[in-house]
Amino acid sequence: MAGNFYKVQCPDCDNEQVVFGKAATEAACAVCGATLARPTGGDAEFEGEVIETVERRSASSRTDSDETVEAQ
């Protein structure tokens, strides 16, 4: 799964919260309940200001241990 996590500032109460960039459901502010991100079928549409990329992920960032299956 490729996708990034972003720190988004709430437009209503200025709370900063981490949101997945490909959100499948609406992401609400934990403090005031305002919508921070809306799903679009791909990258989410952010309602608040994106402050920073917290973790950048890509499909090629998997390690060999993620793909190793233990034989029984």
N, C-alpha and C positions, 0 to 999 in steps of 0.2 A: 504494500500500500504506500503510495507516494503522496505526500502532502506536507504542509508546513503548519506550525503552531504560531499564532500571533498574539501579542499583547495589545488589547483594544481598550481604548478609554471610552467609558460610557458618556454619551452626549448629554444626559440629564444630571448625573450626580458625580461625574469625574472619577468614578471607581475604575481601576485598571484590572482587567481580567484576561486570562489566556483562553483563546478560542481556536479550534481546529479550522484550517482554511478551507476544507471541503465539508463543512457541516451539513449533515443530512436533515437536521431539524433546526428550528429557530433556537438561537442561543440567547438567553436572557441574562441581564445583569443580576448578580447575586444580591446586590444591595437594594436596588429600587425596582427591578423587574422589567426595565426597558429592554427592547430588542437590540442586541448587539450585532447579530449576523442572521441573514436569511439564506436558506438553501436555494440554489439556482439549477441544480442538476450537475454542477461542476464545482468551480470555486465559489465559495459563499460571497454574498454581497454584504459588506460591513456597513453598519449604520454609524458606528463611532469611528474615531480616528485610530488608525493602526500606529501604535507607538514604536514597536520593534518586532522583528522576527525572533521568537524565542528559541525554536528548534527547527532547523531546515532538514527535511527528510527527502530522500529520493528512492526510487526502486532499486538503484544500484548500491545503496548504502548498507544492504544486508551483509552480514558476515557469514563465513562458512559454517559457523555453529548454528545459525538460523536454519540452514538447509540440511543439516545432518540429521538423519533419522536413525535411531538406535535399532539395530536388528535384534529380533527376539528368537 
